[in-house]
Amino acid sequence: MKKIYFFLVAVALFVSGATASAQFMNQGASSKASSSADVEDLFSTVEFTYSPVTMNSSIKYDGDSVKSSEDLNAISLNWAKVTSLPVDLPLYLQYGAGVQYAWMTDSESEGDYSSKSTTSFLTAKVPVNVMYYFQIPSMNIALLPYAGLNLQGHILGQQKYTVKYDGESESETISLFSKDDMDDEPYNRFIVGWQIGAKVAFDKYIVGVAYEGPVTNLYKYSEDGVTAKMNTTQINLSVGIKF
């Protein structure tokens, strides 16, 4: 609970600080290059995103290394604000918040036996990017490449197992962030990632593609000569509106 409290406080301080400094930062907007002259000072976006997610795992022991990966699907709803930076260039600060739900299902059956496992994550994300704005001459189209970091706080992460045999069913749910469920080796609830991508704005509509990678690990274990790591990468395909 203390980690969740500090995370929420950090987000609140960041947003309030960014808002309080916006007036100062916007003073630099009038002196930016002409390619950004038509930027409303500035704008916000609401976007829906679909993301193929890859969970990458590696284990090292006795000098050997084994790597594997699993694929998840994810959807998210994101809000972002674009505001000026006090530089004489068409560069802007983009910050925001979003919630992502990711899931993966695996099942098998043979005769009277069947099993199903579902892995799911509910994650809050706070991205901070530096964005370049380029207005295509004589067209109401703008290109917005960007790069930055994101703070991720996992609200939920669990695996549910269901087994059916001879007409009977048993199920168990494991919390991946619980010390009790994970034998004192839980996943990391708070991690940091990075992203790079680009968006295209058509009037009030916006589409984008981005790639996210890890800065810190979702899971790490090291004991008795065995080292295990897990992190995620994902591609974000988004559509939305700006206002």
Residue pairs with C-beta under 8 A, 6 or more apart in sequence:
3 189
3 190
4 153
7 151
7 153
7 190
10 151
11 97
11 126
11 151
14 95
14 126
14 128
15 95
15 97
18 81
18 83
18 93
18 95
22 83
22 84
24 86
25 83
25 84
25 85
25 86
25 93
26 41
26 42
26 83
26 84
27 84
27 86
28 84
28 85
28 86
28 87
28 88
29 36
29 39
29 41
29 42
29 84
31 88
32 84
32 87
32 88
32 89
32 90
32 91
33 88
33 89
33 90
35 90
35 133
35 134
35 135
36 90
36 92
36 133
36 134
36 135
37 135
38 135
38 142
39 82
39 90
39 92
39 133
39 135
39 142
41 84
42 81
42 82
42 83
42 84
42 92
43 81
43 82
43 242
43 243
44 79
44 80
44 81
44 82
44 242
44 243
45 78
45 79
45 80
45 82
45 96
45 206
45 240
45 241
45 242
45 243
46 77
46 78
46 79
46 240
46 241
46 243
47 77
47 78
47 79
47 80
47 206
47 208
47 238
47 239
47 240
48 75
48 76
48 77
48 78
48 238
48 239
48 240
49 74
49 75
49 76
49 77
49 78
49 98
49 100
49 236
49 237
49 238
50 73
50 74
50 75
50 236
50 237
50 238
51 73
51 74
51 75
51 76
51 100
51 102
51 212
51 234
51 235
51 236
51 237
52 71
52 72
52 73
52 74
52 234
52 235
53 71
53 72
53 73
53 74
53 102
53 232
53 233
53 234
54 69
54 70
54 71
54 72
54 232
54 233
54 234
55 69
55 70
55 71
55 72
55 104
55 218
55 230
55 231
55 232
56 67
56 68
56 69
56 230
56 231
56 232
56 233
57 67
57 68
57 69
57 70
57 228
57 229
57 230
58 65
58 66
58 67
58 68
58 228
58 229
58 230
59 65
59 66
59 226
59 227
59 228
60 66
60 226
60 227
60 228
61 225
61 226
61 227
62 225
70 104
71 104
72 102
72 103
72 104
72 119
72 121
72 232
73 102
73 103
73 104
74 100
74 101
74 102
74 103
74 234
75 100
75 101
76 98
76 99
76 100
76 101
76 125
76 236
77 98
77 99
78 96
78 97
78 98
78 125
78 127
78 238
78 240
79 96
79 97
79 98
80 94
80 95
80 96
80 127
81 94
81 95
81 96
82 92
82 93
82 94
82 131
83 92
83 93
83 94
83 95
84 92
84 93
85 91
85 92
85 93
85 130
90 132
90 133
90 134
91 130
91 131
91 132
91 133
92 130
92 131
92 132
92 133
93 128
93 129
93 130
93 131
94 127
94 128
94 129
94 130
94 131
94 146
94 148
95 126
95 127
95 128
95 129
96 126
96 127
97 124
97 125
97 126
98 124
98 125
98 127
99 122
99 123
99 124
99 125
100 121
100 122
100 123
100 124
100 125
101 120
101 121
101 122
101 123
102 120
102 121
102 123
103 118
103 119
103 120
103 121
104 118
104 119
104 120
105 116
105 117
105 118
105 119
106 116
106 117
106 118
107 114
107 115
107 116
107 117
108 114
108 115
109 115
112 165
112 166
112 167
113 163
113 164
113 165
114 163
114 164
114 165
115 161
115 162
115 163
115 164
116 161
116 162
117 159
117 160
117 161
117 162
118 159
118 160
119 158
119 159
120 156
120 157
120 158
120 160
121 154
121 156
121 157
122 154
122 155
122 156
122 157
123 152
123 153
123 154
123 155
124 152
124 153
124 154
124 155
125 150
125 151
125 152
125 153
126 150
126 151
126 152
127 148
127 149
127 150
127 195
128 148
128 149
128 150
129 146
129 147
129 148
129 195
130 146
130 147
130 148
131 144
131 145
131 146
132 144
132 145
132 146
133 142
133 143
133 144
134 142
134 143
134 144
135 141
135 142
136 142
136 143
140 202
140 203
141 200
141 201
141 202
142 200
142 201
143 198
143 199
143 200
144 198
144 199
144 200
144 201
144 208
145 197
145 198
145 199
146 195
146 196
146 197
146 198
146 199
147 194
147 195
147 196
147 197
148 194
148 195
149 192
149 193
149 194
149 195
149 215
150 192
150 193
150 194
150 195
150 212
151 190
151 192
152 190
152 191
152 192
152 193
153 189
153 190
154 177
154 187
154 189
154 190
154 191
157 175
157 176
157 177
157 187
157 189
158 173
158 174
158 175
158 176
159 173
159 174
159 176
160 171
160 172
160 173
160 174
161 171
161 172
161 173
161 174
162 169
162 170
162 171
163 169
163 170
163 171
164 170
174 181
174 182
175 181
175 182
175 186
176 182
176 186
176 187
177 186
177 187
177 189
178 186
179 185
179 186
185 221
187 218
187 219
187 230
188 216
188 217
188 218
188 219
188 220
191 214
191 215
191 216
191 217
191 218
192 214
192 215
192 216
193 212
193 213
193 214
193 215
194 212
194 213
194 214
194 215
195 210
195 211
195 212
195 213
195 236
196 210
196 211
197 208
197 209
197 210
197 211
197 236
198 208
198 209
198 210
199 206
199 207
199 208
199 238
200 206
200 207
200 208
201 242
204 241
204 242
204 243
205 239
205 240
205 241
205 242
206 238
206 239
206 240
206 241
206 242
207 238
207 239
207 240
208 236
208 237
208 238
209 235
209 236
209 237
209 238
210 235
210 236
210 238
211 233
211 234
211 235
211 236
212 232
212 233
212 234
212 235
212 236
213 233
214 231
214 232
214 233
216 231
217 229
217 230
217 231
218 230
218 231
218 232
219 228
219 229
219 230
219 231
220 227
220 228
220 229
220 230
221 227
221 228
221 229
222 228
